[in-house]
Amino acid sequence: MKSATAFTTGILLSSVLLLSACGGQSYTQSRSRQSANFTTGTSNSTTTTDGGSSSDSDTSDTTASLGVPALSMRAGAIGYTSVSVTVKARSLLKVRFTPGIQDRTVSGSGFSPKYSGLGVYITVGDHTEMTSFLYNGLYGGEAENSEILDFSNSFPRACASSDPSCKETVTITVSQPNYDYWCVNFGYSCGYWTRVETSHPWHGTLKIQTESTDPIQ
């Protein structure tokens, strides 16, 4: 009995040492680790519209259906850069990010740099929020959504209160993308994520709620 116990203990110890040697962690653990390499990237820009109209001028969120889905648009770039979109909003702005599975190749090649997760920063005005490291569905199942981030108080108000049809043009910037490319493709640095390589494309979907749309689903 003593010999069997020692044998079992040896197997467990060997497994732990093997995982430690290659940086391996469970997926849950890996999402709690943050790279120290986050810095501000360069900028690209695209534009969208407000997705509807509304005469409401207060700042309250409502569960009443307007029949206008939350805005949905692709946000992505190449490398460790940023991309911006603009929307029309008066008093309410909420955002959610969902990472996408790689669907592009590196320019001039047939190489598609796969990753299974992505984490980004989202900025409106002077307010920046970092998402957690989010699974994109590469291995099956649903992609993870970020928390719904409320930027309602993060953009300036220039519209007169007497003009309920007026809306502000608000810029939403997605930046500093980090992924798990090295683990997915080469089996190392697992449990950590790193900034997207210079030539690698990345993308996700922004869901955007304003007072002119229904809540984000």
C-alpha positions in Angstrom: 0.0 0.0 0.0 2.9 2.4 0.9 4.5 1.7 -2.5 1.3 2.4 -4.4 0.8 5.7 -2.6 4.3 6.8 -3.4 3.8 5.8 -7.1 0.6 7.9 -7.3 2.2 10.8 -5.6 5.1 10.7 -8.0 2.8 10.8 -11.0 0.9 13.9 -9.7 4.2 15.7 -8.8 5.6 15.0 -12.3 2.4 16.4 -13.9 2.6 19.6 -11.9 6.3 20.1 -12.7 5.6 19.5 -16.4 2.8 22.2 -16.5 5.0 24.6 -14.5 7.9 24.1 -17.0 5.8 25.1 -20.0 3.9 27.9 -18.3 0.7 25.8 -18.5 -2.4 26.9 -16.6 -6.1 26.2 -16.7 -8.1 28.5 -19.0 -9.8 30.0 -16.0 -6.5 30.8 -14.5 -5.1 32.2 -17.7 -7.9 34.8 -17.9 -6.9 36.2 -14.6 -3.3 36.9 -15.7 -2.6 40.3 -17.3 0.4 41.0 -19.6 2.6 43.9 -18.6 3.1 44.9 -22.2 0.0 47.1 -22.7 0.9 50.4 -24.4 -1.0 52.8 -26.6 -1.0 51.9 -30.3 -1.5 53.9 -33.5 -5.0 54.7 -34.7 -7.3 53.9 -37.5 -10.9 55.1 -37.9 -14.3 54.0 -39.2 -17.8 55.4 -38.8 -21.2 54.2 -38.1 -24.6 55.8 -37.4 -26.9 56.0 -34.4 -29.2 53.3 -35.7 -32.5 55.1 -35.1 -34.1 58.2 -33.8 -35.7 59.1 -30.5 -37.2 62.2 -28.9 -36.2 61.1 -25.4 -33.9 63.6 -23.7 -33.3 62.2 -20.3 -30.4 59.9 -19.2 -32.5 57.0 -17.9 -32.1 53.5 -19.5 -35.4 51.8 -20.2 -36.4 48.3 -20.8 -39.3 49.3 -23.1 -38.7 48.0 -26.5 -38.1 50.6 -29.3 -38.0 47.9 -32.0 -34.4 49.0 -32.8 -31.7 46.5 -32.0 -28.5 47.7 -30.4 -25.9 48.7 -32.9 -23.5 45.9 -34.0 -20.3 46.5 -35.9 -17.0 44.9 -36.6 -14.0 46.5 -34.9 -10.5 45.3 -35.8 -7.1 46.3 -37.2 -3.7 44.8 -38.0 -1.1 44.7 -35.3 -0.9 46.3 -31.9 -2.9 49.3 -33.0 -6.3 50.9 -32.3 -9.5 51.4 -34.3 -12.2 54.0 -33.7 -15.9 54.1 -34.6 -18.3 57.0 -34.1 -21.9 56.9 -33.1 -24.7 59.4 -32.4 -25.9 59.6 -28.8 -27.6 62.1 -26.6 -27.4 60.8 -23.0 -26.9 57.1 -23.0 -24.0 55.0 -24.3 -23.2 51.4 -23.3 -20.8 49.1 -25.1 -20.0 45.4 -25.1 -17.1 43.7 -26.9 -17.0 40.1 -28.2 -13.8 38.7 -29.8 -14.0 37.1 -33.3 -12.3 34.0 -34.6 -9.5 34.8 -37.0 -10.9 35.1 -40.6 -8.0 36.9 -42.4 -4.5 36.2 -43.5 -1.3 38.2 -43.1 -0.9 40.5 -46.1 1.0 38.9 -48.9 0.8 35.4 -47.5 -1.7 32.6 -47.0 -0.9 32.4 -43.3 -3.8 32.9 -40.9 -2.5 33.6 -37.3 -5.1 31.9 -35.1 -5.9 32.8 -31.6 -8.5 31.6 -29.1 -8.9 34.7 -27.0 -8.5 38.4 -27.1 -8.5 41.2 -24.6 -8.7 45.0 -25.5 -9.1 48.4 -24.0 -12.2 50.5 -24.8 -12.1 54.3 -24.5 -14.7 57.1 -24.8 -13.4 60.5 -24.0 -11.0 60.3 -21.0 -12.6 57.1 -19.7 -10.9 53.8 -20.5 -12.0 50.3 -19.5 -10.0 47.1 -20.0 -12.0 43.9 -20.9 -11.0 40.6 -19.4 -9.3 38.1 -21.7 -12.3 36.7 -23.7 -12.6 33.3 -25.4 -13.6 33.7 -29.1 -15.2 30.2 -29.7 -12.2 28.8 -31.7 -12.6 25.3 -30.1 -16.4 25.3 -30.1 -19.1 26.8 -27.9 -20.1 30.4 -27.6 -17.7 33.3 -27.7 -17.5 35.2 -24.4 -18.9 38.7 -24.1 -17.3 41.5 -22.1 -19.2 43.1 -19.4 -21.5 45.9 -20.6 -19.5 49.0 -20.1 -21.4 52.3 -19.3 -19.9 55.4 -21.0 -23.0 57.5 -20.6 -21.1 60.1 -18.6 -17.9 60.0 -20.7 -18.7 62.3 -23.6 -19.4 66.1 -23.6 -22.9 67.5 -23.9 -23.2 70.3 -26.5 -26.9 69.8 -27.4 -29.4 72.3 -26.0 -32.0 70.9 -23.7 -34.6 72.6 -25.8 -33.6 70.5 -28.8 -34.5 66.8 -28.0 -33.6 65.7 -31.6 -30.0 66.9 -31.2 -27.3 64.2 -30.6 -23.6 64.2 -30.0 -21.1 62.5 -32.2 -19.2 60.2 -29.9 -16.0 58.3 -30.7 -15.4 54.8 -29.3 -11.8 53.5 -29.5 -10.7 49.9 -29.2 -7.0 49.5 -28.6 -4.1 47.5 -27.2 -5.2 44.1 -28.3 -3.6 41.1 -26.6 -4.1 37.4 -27.6 -2.8 33.9 -27.0 -1.3 33.2 -30.4 1.9 31.6 -29.2 0.1 29.1 -27.1 -2.5 28.2 -29.7 0.0 27.7 -32.5 3.2 26.7 -30.8 2.3 25.5 -27.3 4.3 27.9 -25.2 3.5 31.0 -23.1 0.3 29.2 -22.3 -1.6 30.9 -19.5 -0.4 34.3 -20.6 -1.3 36.6 -23.4 0.8 39.0 -25.4 0.3 42.0 -27.7 -0.8 41.3 -31.2 2.2 41.0 -33.6 2.8 43.8 -36.1 1.4 42.0 -39.2 -1.4 40.0 -37.5 -5.0 40.9 -38.1 -7.5 40.8 -35.2 -11.1 41.7 -34.7 -14.2 41.6 -32.6 -17.8 42.9 -32.5 -19.0 46.0 -30.7 -22.6 46.0 -29.5 -23.6 49.6 -28.8 -26.7 50.9 -27.0 -27.9 54.4 -27.1 -31.3 56.0 -26.1 -32.3 55.3 -29.7 -31.9 51.5 -29.5 -33.1 48.6 -27.4 -30.7 47.4 -24.6 -27.8 45.1 -25.5 -28.8 41.5 -25.6 
